[in-house]
């Protein structure tokens, strides 16, 4: 679970033969409690595995605005049948998007909820990709879909964790040991993301964690020790001198300033 800044709020290691949302309370409730008194406007985005009635009810009770992917079924497909018919005439060479909004209730839901849908006709494709979302947002369907699509950045952060931090390398035989290793990987990921968020200059702000690891952390250096000072000699191929000096100054500014005596 990530926040909007890419910080890993919480993660858990589970068996591979359980549902994707199994144990959601253990992961979600501490995060909700953390922001309950500090943040007024709170939102939740989730994929189709989290379109659960208990989860939706819990978030709504906590005054969250939610947008969750909903698995397609014959009833939902029937509600947008008019959008799934290929338009008459020669198809254009550009992407066409259509949106719709309606109320819907499954057998496990206690009440009707709003469902928005996005239909995209791509040039040369015979059938359009369709995405259903259940939400309590009141904004137009197109804006609700655009808000959900920002969840794609979480996929990028997951990929960074796999490639840069290697948090999938859990080689212990015991489940508990691997769970501890995962939390250590999560700590390393957050430390790297804090570095990227808080101290990287503008030229480096969009660097991936893999790039930061290769160009900032894993730098070949020659150490020359003198009686009164130590010199670190490194090549400017990865990070130029002025940029590296700016980075060190920003790190130094994170230290708390000494309080002057009265």
N, C-alpha and C positions, 0 to 999 in steps of 0.2 A: 504494500500500500504506500503510495507516494503522495506528497503534497504538490502544490503547483510550482514549487521551486526545484523539484527533482530530488528532494530529501526523502530518504526511505523511512517512512513513519514506523512500519512494523512488518515483520516477515516471520514465517513459521515453516518448518520442515515437516512434511506429512508423508504418509505412505502413498504409493503411486496408484493404488486401486480404490481411491475414495473420490467422491464428487468434488468438483473444483471449488465449490463454496463450502465444503465441509469445515466446521469449526470457525465460521465467520465471526461469531460472537467474541471468541478469544482474541482475534486480530482487531476487530473494529471497535469494540466497546472502550478499550483504553484510549484509543485515539479520539473518539467522540468526547470522552470525559476530559481529555486534555484541552480541547478547544471550547468546551461548553461555556466557560466564563470569560474567555478572552476574545472570541470572535463572534460577531453578530451575524454576518452573512456567510453561511456555510453551504457548500455544495458537495455532491457526491456523484462520481461517474463510475460505472461498472459495466463489465461485459455481460453476456447473456447468462452466465452461470449464476449471477447474483440477482436475477429477477425472481426473488423468493418473496412470498407474502409476509413472512415474519420479518425479513430484513427491511422491506419497504415500510412496514408498520413501525418498526423501531426507528428508522430514520425520520419518518414523518412526525413521530412523537417528539423527536429532538429538534424539530423545526428545520430540517435539512431540505434543500431543493435537490431533487434527484433526477438523473437521466441514466437509465439502465437499458442495455440492449435486450431485446425480446426475440426469442426464437420464433421463426415463422411457422404458421400452421394454416390449415385450409380455411379457417374462419377469417383470419387476418388477410389471407390472399384474396378471399372473396370480397372483402371490404374495399379493396383497391383494384378490382378487376378492370375498371375503366382506364387505369394508368398503365396496365400491363399489355394493352393492345398496341401493336405497332401502328404509329400514325400513318395515315394514307399519304401516298406520294413518295417522291425520292427523298431518302433520308439525308439530312445535312451532314457536313463534315466537322461538326463541332459537338461537344458534349451538351446534352439536354438534361436538366434536372427538374423533377416534379416532386412536390411535397403535399402531404395530406395530414389531417388531424381528425381523430374521432375518439369516442369513449369505448372502452372494452373491459370485460370482466371474465376472468377464467373461473373454473369451478373452485379453485382454492383461494381466490381473493374474496375478501369480505365486502367489497364495494367496487364500483366501476372506477377505472382510472383512465387518464388521458394517454393515448397512443399517437405518436407522430411517426410518419414514414417518409423515407426518401427513396425515389426511384430515379436511376441514372441510365439514360440511353447513350451508350458509347458508339461512336462510328464503327461500323463493320460488325457489331455484335448482334446476335439474333435475339438474345434475351437480356433484359436489363438487370443489373444488381439491385437488390431491394434490401433496405434496412429498416427494421421496426424498433422503436424506442418507447418505453413506458416512462412517463415523467409527470411531475407535478408543477413544472414550469408553466407560466402563463404567457411567455413570449411566443411570437409566431413560430410555426413549425420549422421554417428554414433556419431561424436563429437557434432553436433548440437543437437541431441537427448539427449546426456549426459548433455549438458548445460541446456536444458529445464528441465530435471529431477531434477535439483537442486531447482526448484521452490517448490518441496515438503517440503522444510524446512519452507516455509511460512505457510503451513498448520499446522506444529508443533507450530509455533509462535501464530497462531490463537487459537489453542487448549490451549496454555499456558495462553493467555489472558482470555479465558473462564473459566479456572479452577483456576488460581492463582489470577487474578485481578477481575474476575467475571463481565466482562464488558457487559454481557448479562442481568444483573439484572437491568432492566430499568422499574421501577414500577410506574412511574408517569403517570397521565392520559393525560397530554399535550405532544404533539410531541416535542415542543421546549424544554421543561424541560428534556425530555429523551435525546434529542440531546446534551444538556449541560452535562448531566451525562456521556454520552459516551465519550465526550472530556476529562472529569476529569478522567475517567477510562484509557483513552489513555495516559494521562500524568503520571498516576501511573505506567502503564506498562513501559513507556520509562524510568522513574526514576529507576525502578527495573532492566531494561536491561542495563542501564548505569552502575549501580552497578556491574552487572555481567561482563560487558565488560571491565571496567576500573580498578576495584580494587580487584576482586576476585583472590586469589592465584591459582596456577596451580591445586591444589587438588580439588578446587571448581569450576573451569572454566566451566565444563560441567554440572553443576547443573541446573535443571529446575527452573523456577520462583516459582513453588509450593514448591520445596525443600528449596529454599532460604527463602521463606516466613515462612515456618515451623521451620527451623533450625537457621535462622539468625535474622529475624525480630520479630517473635512471640516467644520470649524467656522469660521464667519465671525468674524473678530476684528479689533478696532481696536488698533493698537500706538501707545502714547504713550511716547516716550523722554524721560527727564529726565537730568540730569547724573550722578546717582548710581544711578538705578534705571530700570527699564522696566516699564510697566504694559500688561497685555493685557486689553482690555475685550471681553467676549463676552456674548451673551444666555443666560439661564438656561432657555430654552425646551427645548433638547435635554437638557442635563445640569444639574441644580441645583448651586448653589455648593458645598454641603456634600459632595455626592457627587463633584464634580470635585476638591475638595480631598483627599478620601479617596483618590481614584485617584492623584493626584500623590504623596501620601505613600507609597502602596504601591510606586509606581515607584521612588521614592527609596530605599526599603528594599532594593531589589534590588542597590544598589551595594555592593561589598565594603567592610567597615569597615576603617579603618586599624589596623595592628597596633601595639600599644603597645611602645615599646622596653624592653629588659630593664633 
